Amino acid sequence: MKAEIFVKLKSEVLDPQGKAVSGGLKNLGFEGVKDVRVGKYIVLSLDDKMPIEEAGKKVQDMCEKLLVNTVIEEYAFRIEG
Amino acid sequence: MKAEIFVKLKSEVLDPQGKAVSGGLKNLGFEGVKDVRVGKYIVLSLDDKMPIEEAGKKVQDMCEKLLVNTVIEEYAFRIEG
């Protein structure tokens, strides 16, 4: 079983890394890029015997306790059976 | 228009960050986590007037030229109109 977690900074938080990437894209001549936000993409391989509801609760718990700084970050996740 | 880019290390590349997160989850008592891979989640806000085919080519070009180290990383992206 695989869980994909998408972590990004809350919209009101300044993203210096995103600004740097945005500048880099402009320097390379890419037009039409209004904004760039850079976050974390985490892929967990979970035990296949784990029931999917339990996996969902566990992934949320892992996010809240370790993987996400909930003060400045928000997250979403997807589980594939 | 929004483009989401999912970047992760190729499977044959060691992921020390993933190993550290995996250890951290074990220390917090989370069972059933076989492996952890940590990558980049990049969200681009693109000009709405850009045709979606052009946007696709542009995002791929941006990945190949700046956002992804194609020697050790692989990527996928999704565009929402």
N, CA and C atoms of all chains as a GROMACS GRO file, in nm:
protein
  486
    1MET      N    1   0.084  -0.119   0.000
    1MET     CA    2   0.000   0.000   0.000
    1MET      C    3   0.088   0.126   0.000
    2LYS      N    4   0.046   0.228  -0.076
    2LYS     CA    5   0.129   0.348  -0.089
    2LYS      C    6   0.048   0.472  -0.046
    3ALA      N    7   0.113   0.558   0.032
    3ALA     CA    8   0.050   0.685   0.070
    3ALA      C    9   0.135   0.797   0.014
    4GLU      N   10   0.070   0.892  -0.059
    4GLU     CA   11   0.140   1.009  -0.109
    4GLU      C   12   0.094   1.130  -0.029
    5ILE      N   13   0.191   1.205   0.024
    5ILE     CA   14   0.160   1.321   0.108
    5ILE      C   15   0.214   1.447   0.039
    6PHE      N   16   0.129   1.548   0.027
    6PHE     CA   17   0.165   1.674  -0.040
    6PHE      C   18   0.165   1.784   0.066
    7VAL      N   19   0.284   1.836   0.093
    7VAL     CA   20   0.298   1.936   0.198
    7VAL      C   21   0.339   2.068   0.135
    8LYS      N   22   0.270   2.176   0.167
    8LYS     CA   23   0.314   2.306   0.117
    8LYS      C   24   0.291   2.414   0.222
    9LEU      N   25   0.361   2.524   0.205
    9LEU     CA   26   0.348   2.634   0.299
    9LEU      C   27   0.208   2.693   0.288
   10LYS      N   28   0.152   2.739   0.398
   10LYS     CA   29   0.023   2.808   0.393
   10LYS      C   30   0.036   2.931   0.304
   11SER      N   31  -0.072   2.970   0.240
   11SER     CA   32  -0.064   3.075   0.137
   11SER      C   33  -0.015   3.208   0.195
   12GLU      N   34  -0.043   3.232   0.325
   12GLU     CA   35  -0.001   3.362   0.381
   12GLU      C   36   0.146   3.363   0.422
   13VAL      N   37   0.214   3.249   0.410
   13VAL     CA   38   0.354   3.241   0.450
   13VAL      C   39   0.445   3.267   0.330
   14LEU      N   40   0.542   3.356   0.344
   14LEU     CA   41   0.636   3.388   0.237
   14LEU      C   42   0.716   3.262   0.201
   15ASP      N   43   0.737   3.239   0.071
   15ASP     CA   44   0.811   3.120   0.026
   15ASP      C   45   0.936   3.163  -0.050
   16PRO      N   46   1.047   3.187   0.024
   16PRO     CA   47   1.169   3.235  -0.043
   16PRO      C   48   1.220   3.139  -0.150
   17GLN      N   49   1.204   3.007  -0.122
   17GLN     CA   50   1.250   2.908  -0.219
   17GLN      C   51   1.167   2.921  -0.348
   18GLY      N   52   1.038   2.941  -0.331
   18GLY     CA   53   0.952   2.960  -0.447
   18GLY      C   54   0.990   3.084  -0.526
   19LYS      N   55   1.023   3.190  -0.454
   19LYS     CA   56   1.064   3.316  -0.521
   19LYS      C   57   1.192   3.291  -0.601
   20ALA      N   58   1.285   3.218  -0.542
   20ALA     CA   59   1.413   3.191  -0.609
   20ALA      C   60   1.389   3.109  -0.736
   21VAL      N   61   1.304   3.009  -0.727
   21VAL     CA   62   1.274   2.926  -0.845
   21VAL      C   63   1.206   3.011  -0.952
   22SER      N   64   1.114   3.095  -0.907
   22SER     CA   65   1.043   3.182  -1.001
   22SER      C   66   1.140   3.272  -1.077
   23GLY      N   67   1.236   3.329  -1.002
   23GLY     CA   68   1.339   3.412  -1.066
   23GLY      C   69   1.423   3.332  -1.163
   24GLY      N   70   1.457   3.210  -1.125
   24GLY     CA   71   1.537   3.124  -1.213
   24GLY      C   72   1.465   3.093  -1.342
   25LEU      N   73   1.336   3.067  -1.333
   25LEU     CA   74   1.256   3.037  -1.453
   25LEU      C   75   1.251   3.159  -1.545
   26LYS      N   76   1.234   3.278  -1.485
   26LYS     CA   77   1.234   3.401  -1.566
   26LYS      C   78   1.368   3.418  -1.636
   27ASN      N   79   1.477   3.396  -1.562
   27ASN     CA   80   1.611   3.410  -1.623
   27ASN      C   81   1.631   3.314  -1.739
   28LEU      N   82   1.562   3.201  -1.733
   28LEU     CA   83   1.576   3.104  -1.844
   28LEU      C   84   1.480   3.137  -1.959
   29GLY      N   85   1.404   3.247  -1.941
   29GLY     CA   86   1.317   3.294  -2.049
   29GLY      C   87   1.177   3.237  -2.047
   30PHE      N   88   1.137   3.172  -1.938
   30PHE     CA   89   1.002   3.118  -1.931
   30PHE      C   90   0.904   3.229  -1.893
   31GLU      N   91   0.811   3.255  -1.981
   31GLU     CA   92   0.708   3.358  -1.955
   31GLU      C   93   0.582   3.291  -1.897
   32GLY      N   94   0.493   3.371  -1.841
   32GLY     CA   95   0.361   3.320  -1.800
   32GLY      C   96   0.358   3.248  -1.668
   33VAL      N   97   0.467   3.255  -1.590
   33VAL     CA   98   0.468   3.190  -1.458
   33VAL      C   99   0.438   3.298  -1.353
   34LYS      N  100   0.319   3.295  -1.298
   34LYS     CA  101   0.278   3.403  -1.205
   34LYS      C  102   0.334   3.378  -1.064
   35ASP      N  103   0.339   3.252  -1.021
   35ASP     CA  104   0.388   3.226  -0.885
   35ASP      C  105   0.439   3.083  -0.876
   36VAL      N  106   0.532   3.060  -0.784
   36VAL     CA  107   0.587   2.926  -0.762
   36VAL      C  108   0.587   2.898  -0.611
   37ARG      N  109   0.536   2.783  -0.573
   37ARG     CA  110   0.540   2.742  -0.432
   37ARG      C  111   0.611   2.606  -0.426
   38VAL      N  112   0.709   2.594  -0.338
   38VAL     CA  113   0.783   2.468  -0.330
   38VAL      C  114   0.754   2.402  -0.195
   39GLY      N  115   0.716   2.273  -0.202
   39GLY     CA  116   0.687   2.202  -0.077
   39GLY      C  117   0.747   2.064  -0.078
   40LYS      N  118   0.694   1.975   0.006
   40LYS     CA  119   0.749   1.839   0.018
   40LYS      C  120   0.651   1.736  -0.039
   41TYR      N  121   0.708   1.641  -0.108
   41TYR     CA  122   0.628   1.530  -0.164
   41TYR      C  123   0.682   1.403  -0.097
   42ILE      N  124   0.604   1.343  -0.009
   42ILE     CA  125   0.651   1.228   0.070
   42ILE      C  126   0.572   1.104   0.029
   43VAL      N  127   0.644   0.998   0.000
   43VAL     CA  128   0.579   0.872  -0.039
   43VAL      C  129   0.611   0.766   0.068
   44LEU      N  130   0.506   0.714   0.129
   44LEU     CA  131   0.523   0.610   0.231
   44LEU      C  132   0.481   0.476   0.172
   45SER      N  133   0.563   0.373   0.191
   45SER     CA  134   0.522   0.237   0.158
   45SER      C  135   0.473   0.176   0.289
   46LEU      N  136   0.345   0.141   0.292
   46LEU     CA  137   0.285   0.089   0.414
   46LEU      C  138   0.258  -0.060   0.401
   47ASP      N  139   0.249  -0.126   0.515
   47ASP     CA  140   0.219  -0.269   0.522
   47ASP      C  141   0.086  -0.298   0.451
   48ASP      N  142   0.089  -0.393   0.355
   48ASP     CA  143  -0.031  -0.420   0.275
   48ASP      C  144  -0.148  -0.474   0.359
   49LYS      N  145  -0.111  -0.533   0.475
   49LYS     CA  146  -0.218  -0.593   0.556
   49LYS      C  147  -0.297  -0.488   0.636
   50MET      N  148  -0.248  -0.362   0.631
   50MET     CA  149  -0.312  -0.257   0.709
   50MET      C  150  -0.445  -0.215   0.643
   51PRO      N  151  -0.556  -0.217   0.720
   51PRO     CA  152  -0.685  -0.173   0.662
   51PRO      C  153  -0.676  -0.026   0.619
   52ILE      N  154  -0.744   0.009   0.511
   52ILE     CA  155  -0.727   0.142   0.453
   52ILE      C  156  -0.773   0.254   0.547
   53GLU      N  157  -0.880   0.227   0.628
   53GLU     CA  158  -0.925   0.332   0.721
   53GLU      C  159  -0.816   0.358   0.825
   54GLU      N  160  -0.758   0.247   0.875
   54GLU     CA  161  -0.652   0.260   0.975
   54GLU      C  162  -0.533   0.335   0.915
   55ALA      N  163  -0.503   0.302   0.788
   55ALA     CA  164  -0.390   0.368   0.720
   55ALA      C  165  -0.415   0.519   0.713
   56GLY      N  166  -0.537   0.557   0.680
   56GLY     CA  167  -0.570   0.700   0.670
   56GLY      C  168  -0.547   0.771   0.802
   57LYS      N  169  -0.598   0.711   0.909
   57LYS     CA  170  -0.580   0.774   1.042
   57LYS      C  171  -0.432   0.781   1.077
   58LYS      N  172  -0.358   0.672   1.047
   58LYS     CA  173  -0.215   0.667   1.081
   58LYS      C  174  -0.138   0.774   1.004
   59VAL      N  175  -0.167   0.788   0.875
   59VAL     CA  176  -0.095   0.886   0.793
   59VAL      C  177  -0.124   1.027   0.846
   60GLN      N  178  -0.248   1.053   0.880
   60GLN     CA  179  -0.283   1.185   0.935
   60GLN      C  180  -0.207   1.210   1.065
   61ASP      N  181  -0.200   1.106   1.148
   61ASP     CA  182  -0.129   1.118   1.276
   61ASP      C  183   0.020   1.143   1.253
   62MET      N  184   0.079   1.073   1.155
   62MET     CA  185   0.221   1.090   1.123
   62MET      C  186   0.246   1.234   1.076
   63CYS      N  187   0.151   1.285   0.995
   63CYS     CA  188   0.166   1.422   0.945
   63CYS      C  189   0.164   1.520   1.061
   64GLU      N  190   0.066   1.505   1.147
   64GLU     CA  191   0.048   1.601   1.256
   64GLU      C  192   0.166   1.594   1.356
   65LYS      N  193   0.223   1.474   1.371
   65LYS     CA  194   0.328   1.459   1.474
   65LYS      C  195   0.471   1.480   1.424
   66LEU      N  196   0.493   1.455   1.292
   66LEU     CA  197   0.634   1.463   1.246
   66LEU      C  198   0.652   1.528   1.110
   67LEU      N  199   0.568   1.488   1.015
   67LEU     CA  200   0.598   1.521   0.875
   67LEU      C  201   0.562   1.665   0.838
   68VAL      N  202   0.473   1.727   0.912
   68VAL     CA  203   0.422   1.860   0.872
   68VAL      C  204   0.435   1.957   0.990
   69ASN      N  205   0.486   2.075   0.961
   69ASN     CA  206   0.485   2.180   1.065
   69ASN      C  207   0.353   2.254   1.050
   70THR      N  208   0.254   2.214   1.128
   70THR     CA  209   0.117   2.262   1.107
   70THR      C  210   0.099   2.410   1.140
   71VAL      N  211   0.204   2.472   1.195
   71VAL     CA  212   0.194   2.617   1.221
   71VAL      C  213   0.204   2.692   1.088
   72ILE      N  214   0.295   2.648   1.001
   72ILE     CA  215   0.316   2.722   0.875
   72ILE      C  216   0.285   2.640   0.751
   73GLU      N  217   0.259   2.510   0.770
   73GLU     CA  218   0.236   2.424   0.653
   73GLU      C  219   0.096   2.365   0.656
   74GLU      N  220   0.046   2.330   0.536
   74GLU     CA  221  -0.079   2.255   0.522
   74GLU      C  222  -0.049   2.132   0.436
   75TYR      N  223  -0.136   2.030   0.445
   75TYR     CA  224  -0.103   1.908   0.372
   75TYR      C  225  -0.230   1.839   0.322
   76ALA      N  226  -0.207   1.752   0.226
   76ALA     CA  227  -0.313   1.663   0.178
   76ALA      C  228  -0.246   1.529   0.153
   77PHE      N  229  -0.325   1.421   0.153
   77PHE     CA  230  -0.263   1.292   0.123
   77PHE      C  231  -0.360   1.202   0.046
   78ARG      N  232  -0.302   1.105  -0.021
   78ARG     CA  233  -0.380   1.012  -0.102
   78ARG      C  234  -0.324   0.873  -0.074
   79ILE      N  235  -0.414   0.775  -0.056
   79ILE     CA  236  -0.368   0.638  -0.028
   79ILE      C  237  -0.411   0.548  -0.143
   80GLU      N  238  -0.319   0.471  -0.197
   80GLU     CA  239  -0.350   0.375  -0.303
   80GLU      C  240  -0.337   0.235  -0.242
   81GLY      N  241  -0.448   0.158  -0.250
   81GLY     CA  242  -0.456   0.026  -0.189
   81GLY      C  243  -0.354  -0.072  -0.244
   82MET      N  244  -0.449   2.911  -1.408
   82MET     CA  245  -0.416   2.770  -1.433
   82MET      C  246  -0.306   2.725  -1.335
   83LYS      N  247  -0.319   2.602  -1.287
   83LYS     CA  248  -0.226   2.553  -1.186
   83LYS      C  249  -0.158   2.426  -1.235
   84ALA      N  250  -0.026   2.417  -1.216
   84ALA     CA  251   0.048   2.294  -1.248
   84ALA      C  252   0.109   2.241  -1.119
   85GLU      N  253   0.084   2.112  -1.092
   85GLU     CA  254   0.145   2.048  -0.977
   85GLU      C  255   0.254   1.954  -1.026
   86ILE      N  256   0.374   1.965  -0.969
   86ILE     CA  257   0.486   1.883  -1.012
   86ILE      C  258   0.533   1.798  -0.893
   87PHE      N  259   0.547   1.669  -0.917
   87PHE     CA  260   0.587   1.575  -0.813
   87PHE      C  261   0.726   1.521  -0.849
   88VAL      N  262   0.824   1.557  -0.770
   88VAL     CA  263   0.963   1.518  -0.799
   88VAL      C  264   1.011   1.423  -0.690
   89LYS      N  265   1.067   1.310  -0.731
   89LYS     CA  266   1.126   1.222  -0.629
   89LYS      C  267   1.252   1.156  -0.684
   90LEU      N  268   1.334   1.108  -0.591
   90LEU     CA  269   1.458   1.042  -0.630
   90LEU      C  270   1.425   0.913  -0.705
   91LYS      N  271   1.506   0.877  -0.803
   91LYS     CA  272   1.488   0.749  -0.872
   91LYS      C  273   1.502   0.637  -0.768
   92SER      N  274   1.433   0.527  -0.792
   92SER     CA  275   1.425   0.422  -0.689
   92SER      C  276   1.562   0.365  -0.654
   93GLU      N  277   1.655   0.367  -0.751
   93GLU     CA  278   1.788   0.307  -0.722
   93GLU      C  279   1.879   0.403  -0.643
   94VAL      N  280   1.833   0.527  -0.621
   94VAL     CA  281   1.916   0.625  -0.549
   94VAL      C  282   1.883   0.621  -0.400
   95LEU      N  283   1.988   0.614  -0.317
   95LEU     CA  284   1.967   0.614  -0.171
   95LEU      C  285   1.903   0.745  -0.128
   96ASP      N  286   1.807   0.738  -0.034
   96ASP     CA  287   1.737   0.858   0.012
   96ASP      C  288   1.762   0.876   0.162
   97PRO      N  289   1.872   0.942   0.199
   97PRO     CA  290   1.904   0.957   0.341
   97PRO      C  291   1.796   1.030   0.420
   98GLN      N  292   1.734   1.128   0.352
   98GLN     CA  293   1.627   1.204   0.419
   98GLN      C  294   1.509   1.110   0.450
   99GLY      N  295   1.479   1.026   0.353
   99GLY     CA  296   1.372   0.928   0.373
   99GLY      C  297   1.403   0.832   0.486
  100LYS      N  298   1.528   0.790   0.493
  100LYS     CA  299   1.571   0.698   0.600
  100LYS      C  300   1.555   0.768   0.737
  101ALA      N  301   1.593   0.895   0.742
  101ALA     CA  302   1.584   0.970   0.869
  101ALA      C  303   1.437   0.982   0.912
  102VAL      N  304   1.350   1.013   0.817
  102VAL     CA  305   1.206   1.026   0.849
  102VAL      C  306   1.151   0.891   0.895
  103SER      N  307   1.193   0.786   0.825
  103SER     CA  308   1.148   0.652   0.861
  103SER      C  309   1.187   0.617   1.004
  104GLY      N  310   1.312   0.650   1.041
  104GLY     CA  311   1.359   0.628   1.178
  104GLY      C  312   1.280   0.709   1.278
  105GLY      N  313   1.251   0.832   1.242
  105GLY     CA  314   1.173   0.920   1.330
  105GLY      C  315   1.034   0.865   1.355
  106LEU      N  316   0.971   0.814   1.250
  106LEU     CA  317   0.836   0.757   1.265
  106LEU      C  318   0.840   0.634   1.356
  107LYS      N  319   0.945   0.552   1.340
  107LYS     CA  320   0.959   0.432   1.427
  107LYS      C  321   0.976   0.476   1.572
  108ASN      N  322   1.060   0.578   1.593
  108ASN     CA  323   1.082   0.627   1.730
  108ASN      C  324   0.953   0.679   1.793
  109LEU      N  325   0.862   0.728   1.708
  109LEU     CA  326   0.735   0.779   1.762
  109LEU      C  327   0.634   0.665   1.780
  110GLY      N  328   0.679   0.542   1.744
  110GLY     CA  329   0.593   0.425   1.768
  110GLY      C  330   0.503   0.388   1.653
  111PHE      N  331   0.526   0.445   1.535
  111PHE     CA  332   0.442   0.411   1.420
  111PHE      C  333   0.492   0.281   1.357
  112GLU      N  334   0.406   0.179   1.358
  112GLU     CA  335   0.440   0.051   1.296
  112GLU      C  336   0.390   0.047   1.152
  113GLY      N  337   0.439  -0.049   1.076
  113GLY     CA  338   0.383  -0.075   0.943
  113GLY      C  339   0.433   0.016   0.833
  114VAL      N  340   0.538   0.094   0.861
  114VAL     CA  341   0.593   0.183   0.756
  114VAL      C  342   0.716   0.114   0.700
  115LYS      N  343   0.705   0.061   0.577
  115LYS     CA  344   0.814  -0.018   0.519
  115LYS      C  345   0.922   0.073   0.461
  116ASP      N  346   0.884   0.186   0.400
  116ASP     CA  347   0.984   0.274   0.339
  116ASP      C  348   0.929   0.415   0.328
  117VAL      N  349   1.019   0.512   0.328
  117VAL     CA  350   0.980   0.653   0.313
  117VAL      C  351   1.070   0.716   0.207
  118ARG      N  352   1.011   0.787   0.112
  118ARG     CA  353   1.088   0.862   0.012
  118ARG      C  354   1.041   1.007   0.019
  119VAL      N  355   1.136   1.098   0.027
  119VAL     CA  356   1.101   1.241   0.038
  119VAL      C  357   1.145   1.313  -0.088
  120GLY      N  358   1.051   1.387  -0.148
  120GLY     CA  359   1.085   1.460  -0.271
  120GLY      C  360   1.029   1.601  -0.266
  121LYS      N  361   1.015   1.662  -0.384
  121LYS     CA  362   0.968   1.802  -0.393
  121LYS      C  363   0.827   1.805  -0.453
  122TYR      N  364   0.746   1.894  -0.396
  122TYR     CA  365   0.609   1.917  -0.448
  122TYR      C  366   0.607   2.064  -0.489
  123ILE      N  367   0.602   2.089  -0.619
  123ILE     CA  368   0.611   2.226  -0.670
  123ILE      C  369   0.478   2.264  -0.734
  124VAL      N  370   0.426   2.379  -0.695
  124VAL     CA  371   0.299   2.426  -0.752
  124VAL      C  372   0.327   2.556  -0.828
  125LEU      N  373   0.296   2.554  -0.958
  125LEU     CA  374   0.315   2.673  -1.043
  125LEU      C  375   0.178   2.734  -1.072
  126SER      N  376   0.167   2.865  -1.054
  126SER     CA  377   0.048   2.936  -1.102
  126SER      C  378   0.084   2.993  -1.239
  127LEU      N  379   0.013   2.947  -1.341
  127LEU     CA  380   0.044   2.986  -1.478
  127LEU      C  381  -0.063   3.082  -1.531
  128ASP      N  382  -0.024   3.159  -1.632
  128ASP     CA  383  -0.113   3.255  -1.697
  128ASP      C  384  -0.235   3.179  -1.752
  129ASP      N  385  -0.356   3.225  -1.715
  129ASP     CA  386  -0.478   3.153  -1.755
  129ASP      C  387  -0.498   3.152  -1.906
  130LYS      N  388  -0.438   3.250  -1.974
  130LYS     CA  389  -0.458   3.259  -2.120
  130LYS      C  390  -0.376   3.156  -2.195
  131MET      N  391  -0.284   3.088  -2.123
  131MET     CA  392  -0.196   2.991  -2.190
  131MET      C  393  -0.275   2.865  -2.230
  132PRO      N  394  -0.269   2.824  -2.357
  132PRO     CA  395  -0.337   2.700  -2.397
  132PRO      C  396  -0.278   2.580  -2.321
  133ILE      N  397  -0.362   2.483  -2.288
  133ILE     CA  398  -0.319   2.374  -2.198
  133ILE      C  399  -0.208   2.288  -2.260
  134GLU      N  400  -0.210   2.271  -2.394
  134GLU     CA  401  -0.103   2.192  -2.458
  134GLU      C  402   0.031   2.264  -2.442
  135GLU      N  403   0.024   2.396  -2.466
  135GLU     CA  404   0.147   2.476  -2.452
  135GLU      C  405   0.197   2.470  -2.308
  136ALA      N  406   0.102   2.477  -2.216
  136ALA     CA  407   0.139   2.472  -2.073
  136ALA      C  408   0.211   2.340  -2.042
  137GLY      N  409   0.160   2.231  -2.097
  137GLY     CA  410   0.220   2.100  -2.074
  137GLY      C  411   0.365   2.096  -2.121
  138LYS      N  412   0.384   2.144  -2.244
  138LYS     CA  413   0.521   2.145  -2.300
  138LYS      C  414   0.612   2.234  -2.215
  139LYS      N  415   0.558   2.350  -2.176
  139LYS     CA  416   0.639   2.446  -2.099
  139LYS      C  417   0.679   2.387  -1.963
  140VAL      N  418   0.583   2.323  -1.896
  140VAL     CA  419   0.612   2.265  -1.764
  140VAL      C  420   0.718   2.156  -1.778
  141GLN      N  421   0.704   2.075  -1.882
  141GLN     CA  422   0.805   1.970  -1.905
  141GLN      C  423   0.943   2.031  -1.928
  142ASP      N  424   0.945   2.138  -2.006
  142ASP     CA  425   1.071   2.208  -2.035
  142ASP      C  426   1.131   2.267  -1.907
  143MET      N  427   1.046   2.325  -1.825
  143MET     CA  428   1.094   2.385  -1.698
  143MET      C  429   1.153   2.276  -1.608
  144CYS      N  430   1.086   2.160  -1.608
  144CYS     CA  431   1.136   2.048  -1.525
  144CYS      C  432   1.273   2.005  -1.574
  145GLU      N  433   1.283   1.985  -1.704
  145GLU     CA  434   1.408   1.934  -1.760
  145GLU      C  435   1.523   2.034  -1.744
  146LYS      N  436   1.491   2.166  -1.749
  146LYS     CA  437   1.598   2.267  -1.747
  146LYS      C  438   1.634   2.318  -1.607
  147LEU      N  439   1.534   2.312  -1.514
  147LEU     CA  440   1.565   2.374  -1.383
  147LEU      C  441   1.514   2.296  -1.263
  148LEU      N  442   1.391   2.250  -1.269
  148LEU     CA  443   1.324   2.203  -1.147
  148LEU      C  444   1.365   2.062  -1.106
  149VAL      N  445   1.414   1.983  -1.203
  149VAL     CA  446   1.443   1.842  -1.174
  149VAL      C  447   1.587   1.809  -1.213
  150ASN      N  448   1.656   1.739  -1.126
  150ASN     CA  449   1.790   1.688  -1.163
  150ASN      C  450   1.767   1.551  -1.226
  151THR      N  451   1.755   1.547  -1.356
  151THR     CA  452   1.711   1.426  -1.426
  151THR      C  453   1.813   1.312  -1.416
  152VAL      N  454   1.932   1.340  -1.364
  152VAL     CA  455   2.029   1.231  -1.344
  152VAL      C  456   1.984   1.141  -1.229
  153ILE      N  457   1.935   1.202  -1.122
  153ILE     CA  458   1.899   1.122  -1.004
  153ILE      C  459   1.750   1.132  -0.967
  154GLU      N  460   1.678   1.222  -1.035
  154GLU     CA  461   1.536   1.239  -1.000
  154GLU      C  462   1.445   1.205  -1.117
  155GLU      N  463   1.322   1.167  -1.082
  155GLU     CA  464   1.217   1.151  -1.183
  155GLU      C  465   1.098   1.237  -1.140
  156TYR      N  466   1.008   1.267  -1.238
  156TYR     CA  467   0.900   1.359  -1.204
  156TYR      C  468   0.772   1.325  -1.279
  157ALA      N  469   0.664   1.375  -1.225
  157ALA     CA  470   0.535   1.370  -1.294
  157ALA      C  471   0.468   1.504  -1.268
  158PHE      N  472   0.373   1.540  -1.356
  158PHE     CA  473   0.303   1.667  -1.329
  158PHE      C  474   0.158   1.658  -1.372
  159ARG      N  475   0.081   1.747  -1.316
  159ARG     CA  476  -0.064   1.749  -1.344
  159ARG      C  477  -0.102   1.896  -1.364
  160ILE      N  478  -0.183   1.924  -1.467
  160ILE     CA  479  -0.223   2.063  -1.492
  160ILE      C  480  -0.374   2.075  -1.474
  161GLU      N  481  -0.417   2.172  -1.396
  161GLU     CA  482  -0.560   2.199  -1.377
  161GLU      C  483  -0.593   2.330  -1.447
  162GLY      N  484  -0.690   2.321  -1.539
  162GLY     CA  485  -0.725   2.437  -1.623
  162GLY      C  486  -0.777   2.555  -1.544
   0.00000   0.00000   0.00000
